Amino acid sequence: MNDLNHPPIRLHHVPFSRSFRVLWLLEELGLTFEVTHYDIRDGSLRGAFQELSPAGRVPALEIDGLTLFESGAIHEYLCERHPQSGLGRVPGSPERPRFLEALHFAETMAGCIEQLNIQHVFLRDPAQASPTVIKLMTARLAGTLRAMEGLLEGRDHMLRDGFSAADTMMGFNLFAAPYFVQLDPYPRIGAYRDRLAARPAFWRARDRDGEQAFYTRDFYPVPERPL
């Protein structure tokens, strides 16, 4: 339940973006919250929004009289705010180092996805896209997936002791990465993704997510020749 001494929790959100991680975690925590939707293309993330998130990026979360940005920081804050949920790993826990590692590894992978989004989707003039950059970032994304395939050996989630907020951080990536890298060579990742997608809180979050408005293809391959 929300603390009645504080205003409602509000997530500032773009459908099918990094802010889905926070939307999903809020649902896993069973919190009551409001969602304000934005469009990444219409300029609504500039101007007044930058008072909430200085770089003009989602997520931004209003909570406890604060406004927080950066999905990893929000994950740590929410887990510390709700230790009884078991979704974080407290200092001194044997899995604490791996929990923190997984939160940040999720951003390493997401950075590759972001660069591919820019090259394939968001450039106003597609002719400005660089085949060299696309090839390099696709290879880097595949490298993170290979690493994750290895990390998942013998476990069902990012941590050996079970589901955590590391999975809401990393899990979102696995619904975006297949636009650029096929997941068929990574059977552990495929099974992990299916487990995540079966969680009721994931589907509650999807119901509130909204429709993504930037991918127009199911897959964006590395170009075989200059664009």
C-alpha positions as MATLAB code, in Angstrom:
seq = 'MNDLNHPPIRLHHVPFSRSFRVLWLLEELGLTFEVTHYDIRDGSLRGAFQELSPAGRVPALEIDGLTLFESGAIHEYLCERHPQSGLGRVPGSPERPRFLEALHFAETMAGCIEQLNIQHVFLRDPAQASPTVIKLMTARLAGTLRAMEGLLEGRDHMLRDGFSAADTMMGFNLFAAPYFVQLDPYPRIGAYRDRLAARPAFWRARDRDGEQAFYTRDFYPVPERPL';
ca = [
       0.000    0.000    0.000;
       1.087    3.583   -0.567;
       1.953    5.770    2.394;
      -0.994    8.112    2.855;
       1.401   10.864    3.923;
       2.804   11.024    0.404;
       1.156   11.857   -2.950;
       0.428    9.007   -5.357;
       3.281    7.209   -7.042;
       3.495    8.324  -10.672;
       5.541    6.730  -13.440;
       6.397    8.785  -16.513;
       6.509    6.239  -19.295;
       7.003    5.590  -23.007;
       5.491    2.303  -24.243;
       8.017   -0.449  -24.925;
      10.939    1.516  -23.562;
      13.294    1.139  -20.611;
      10.549    2.543  -18.384;
       8.684   -0.751  -18.822;
      11.219   -2.196  -16.375;
       9.914    0.093  -13.640;
       6.292   -0.435  -14.638;
       6.825   -4.189  -14.311;
       8.632   -3.890  -10.967;
       5.848   -1.718   -9.540;
       3.378   -4.449  -10.517;
       5.581   -7.140   -8.967;
       5.593   -5.092   -5.749;
       1.803   -4.808   -5.820;
       1.886   -1.016   -5.479;
      -0.847    1.388   -6.483;
       0.499    3.910   -8.978;
      -0.414    6.178  -11.853;
       1.132    6.158  -15.331;
       1.645    9.215  -17.517;
       2.340    8.231  -21.118;
       4.595   10.037  -23.569;
       5.463    9.664  -27.245;
       9.173    9.489  -27.987;
       8.721   11.334  -31.296;
       6.444   14.274  -30.475;
       8.752   16.433  -28.371;
       6.891   15.792  -25.115;
      10.110   14.558  -23.453;
      11.658   17.995  -23.834;
      10.834   21.243  -22.073;
       8.849   20.826  -18.873;
       9.530   17.088  -18.718;
      13.219   17.810  -18.218;
      12.391   19.171  -14.784;
      11.623   15.524  -13.926;
      14.414   13.888  -15.919;
      17.146   16.348  -16.926;
      18.261   14.363  -19.971;
      14.675   14.136  -21.245;
      14.506   10.355  -20.948;
      12.127    7.901  -19.328;
      11.635    6.521  -16.790;
      10.980    9.205  -14.236;
       9.264    8.119  -11.036;
       7.576   10.450   -8.569;
       7.583    8.761   -5.166;
       7.974    9.738   -1.500;
       8.196   13.415   -2.387;
      11.106   12.692   -4.742;
      11.500   12.392   -8.471;
      13.949    9.714   -9.554;
      15.298    8.895  -12.989;
      17.491    6.021  -14.275;
      15.823    2.622  -14.179;
      18.654    0.926  -12.287;
      18.626    3.509   -9.506;
      14.838    3.277   -9.295;
      15.096   -0.504   -8.989;
      17.550   -0.230   -6.104;
      15.404    2.395   -4.363;
      12.181    0.396   -4.681;
      13.833   -2.787   -3.448;
      15.280   -0.972   -0.429;
      11.908    0.665    0.215;
      10.195   -2.744    0.172;
      12.719   -5.247    1.584;
       9.909   -7.599    2.582;
       9.185   -8.218   -1.113;
      12.381  -10.212   -1.510;
      12.938   -8.627   -4.924;
      16.227   -7.020   -3.917;
      19.249   -8.471   -2.185;
      20.222   -6.623    0.973;
      23.830   -5.756    1.873;
      25.464   -8.823    3.341;
      23.331  -11.215    1.308;
      25.448  -13.805   -0.560;
      23.718  -12.830   -3.817;
      24.059   -9.056   -3.316;
      27.159   -8.706   -5.545;
      25.538  -10.678   -8.370;
      22.321   -8.693   -7.962;
      24.167   -5.402   -8.477;
      26.195   -6.897  -11.313;
      23.021   -8.012  -13.104;
      21.385   -4.586  -12.767;
      24.345   -2.972  -14.512;
      24.830   -5.728  -17.077;
      21.239   -5.039  -18.133;
      22.324   -1.509  -19.079;
      25.336   -2.792  -21.034;
      22.951   -4.795  -23.190;
      20.399   -1.973  -23.356;
      23.065    0.428  -24.603;
      23.614   -1.803  -27.638;
      19.868   -1.931  -28.267;
      19.652    1.851  -27.968;
      22.356    2.379  -30.590;
      20.622   -0.017  -32.963;
      17.318    1.766  -32.365;
      18.977    5.029  -33.368;
      20.526    3.576  -36.524;
      17.548    1.555  -37.722;
      14.558    3.524  -36.454;
      15.091    7.029  -35.151;
      17.290    8.800  -37.701;
      15.145   11.298  -39.565;
      17.109   10.606  -42.723;
      17.658    6.816  -43.051;
      20.538    7.526  -45.432;
      22.519    8.766  -42.428;
      22.602    5.275  -40.913;
      26.041    3.688  -40.822;
      26.330    0.036  -41.930;
      29.615   -0.131  -40.017;
      28.016    1.030  -36.776;
      25.052   -1.313  -37.277;
      27.377   -4.278  -37.859;
      29.493   -3.406  -34.814;
      26.571   -2.835  -32.439;
      24.759   -5.959  -33.642;
      27.898   -7.968  -32.910;
      28.160   -6.373  -29.471;
      24.520   -7.126  -28.715;
      25.065  -10.740  -29.785;
      28.095  -10.827  -27.504;
      26.016   -9.798  -24.499;
      23.457  -12.460  -25.383;
      26.173  -15.129  -25.573;
      27.428  -14.026  -22.177;
      23.921  -14.178  -20.741;
      23.356  -17.636  -22.215;
      26.375  -18.766  -20.232;
      25.240  -17.035  -17.054;
      21.898  -18.844  -17.201;
      23.472  -22.291  -17.095;
      21.937  -24.210  -14.208;
      19.541  -21.472  -13.138;
      16.033  -20.255  -13.931;
      16.658  -16.546  -13.298;
      19.499  -14.064  -13.204;
      20.253  -15.041   -9.601;
      20.644  -18.613   -8.449;
      18.319  -18.096   -5.488;
      15.312  -17.056   -7.569;
      13.389  -14.219   -9.196;
      14.445  -10.664   -8.346;
      14.383   -7.110   -9.629;
      17.440   -8.065  -11.686;
      14.990   -9.988  -13.854;
      12.698   -7.018  -14.433;
      15.776   -4.983  -15.406;
      17.209   -7.601  -17.754;
      13.974   -9.186  -18.890;
      12.761   -6.171  -20.838;
      15.890   -6.307  -23.013;
      14.946   -9.769  -24.198;
      11.732   -8.477  -25.728;
      13.598   -5.734  -27.628;
      16.813   -7.549  -28.635;
      15.043   -9.938  -31.085;
      14.367   -7.010  -33.415;
      18.107   -7.094  -34.145;
      19.489  -10.511  -33.146;
      17.654  -13.818  -33.505;
      17.345  -15.683  -30.194;
      17.312  -19.180  -31.734;
      21.014  -19.820  -30.918;
      20.321  -19.072  -27.243;
      17.941  -21.749  -25.904;
      18.483  -20.868  -22.239;
      17.574  -17.256  -22.959;
      14.488  -18.364  -24.860;
      13.306  -20.511  -21.958;
      14.097  -17.729  -19.480;
      12.142  -15.222  -21.565;
       9.165  -17.590  -21.614;
       9.301  -17.942  -17.816;
       9.294  -14.174  -17.411;
       6.419  -13.736  -19.848;
       4.351  -16.208  -17.814;
       4.433  -14.039  -14.691;
       1.066  -12.399  -13.855;
       2.767   -9.102  -12.971;
       4.394   -9.025  -16.413;
       0.983   -9.203  -18.050;
      -0.490   -6.592  -15.727;
       2.369   -4.334  -16.763;
       1.827   -5.105  -20.452;
      -1.832   -4.175  -20.067;
      -0.750   -0.728  -18.836;
       2.228   -0.351  -21.149;
       0.557    0.938  -24.297;
       1.431    0.114  -27.892;
       4.952    0.705  -29.117;
       5.010    3.163  -32.003;
       8.490    2.954  -33.474;
       9.274   -0.573  -34.753;
       7.644   -1.099  -38.139;
       9.310   -4.447  -38.910;
       9.627   -7.709  -37.041;
      13.397   -7.807  -37.670;
      16.096   -5.350  -38.715;
      19.036   -7.191  -40.301;
      22.591   -5.982  -40.720;
      22.706   -4.359  -44.180;
      24.677   -6.307  -46.765;
      25.694   -3.126  -48.621;
      25.796    0.609  -47.869;
      22.418    2.098  -47.044;
];
